[in-house]
Amino acid sequence: MSGTSLDGVDAAMLLTDGIGIEAFGDSDYRVYSAEEARVLRAALGRWPGEAGVAEAQAVIEAAHEALLSRFEGAEIVGFHGQTLAHEPRGRGTHQVGDGAALAEALGLPVVWDFRSADVRLGGEGAPLAPFFHFACAKWIEAERPMAFLNLGGVGNLTWLDPRCAAPEDPRACLAFDTGPANAPLNDLMMERRGLPFDEDGTLASGGRVVDGALELFLEEGYFLKMPPKSLDRDDFSLMLDLVRELDDADAAATMTAMAAAAVMQGMEHCPSSPERLLVTGGGRKNPVMMGMLRAGLDCPVEPVEAVGLDGDMLEAQAFAYLAVRVMRGLPTSGPSTTGVRAAVGGGEVSRPQG
């Protein structure tokens, strides 16, 4: 998995039949060099054939091949690719990276292009981790409705009821993007300080939240839309303009509060109050953001490590899980997770020709 934060590639092994989780295996991470990150950042918002896309594809395929070649014993690879553009009601969705080329390089079947089928059938194409979150809830033996929150570049929420038999049950899951999470804050840090992110929320902890900017942010029409709904990484790029006149610390504090407030707005859509909220993604390591969530929500807010899961690798594990579901002909998304007209199994399967 290479996410919208553009920091590197996560890879993780999972033993599964595409329904339950039998075991978690090895995991590893490959960081992008400064030049690789620059190439990827320059291609954001671009569509196939446009300037910079071929260069981004070369980076993505080389990085994934280098990382995946470290693993032994895999039977199937789930390859998400790098999201460059996402317009489910417009031009579609674009994850750069050729799964067929990766299959040849690795000598393994590769499942890829997970989002396009969902979008073609009227879905948002995102988020795609909810069915895996449902499997995780079963794995931890949850008995009551709960929620997973991924705080990556964009925030996304999965509410689920583990009492249902399968994730495609209409009552089992509700999922949607809550709003921007780390991406705009990371962009601020790069612009102001030349740093990739606000480590440990250090800068934000020394600032104050400017309520006027926060209120303007929450007037964005996206928050009035009913889920399922999804975002592109840069859909809230005007966030930077809202804090343009603020000093660095106040800007960081305000943008952190924006991400937290977006989650709080999203939680109001849950069919029932979740018993707990488990947080994955880089945002769970930001104590300022986590503190804001705990102060603003009525349920316990914990990192996924509290139940024995790995928040750094959950997205990579999700696409391993989804790859097996695709191979078995099982759905990977449904009306309550992406708004697709009917449950659909997305993903293209490429096998090595040799």
Disulfide bonds with the S-S distance in Angstrom:
none
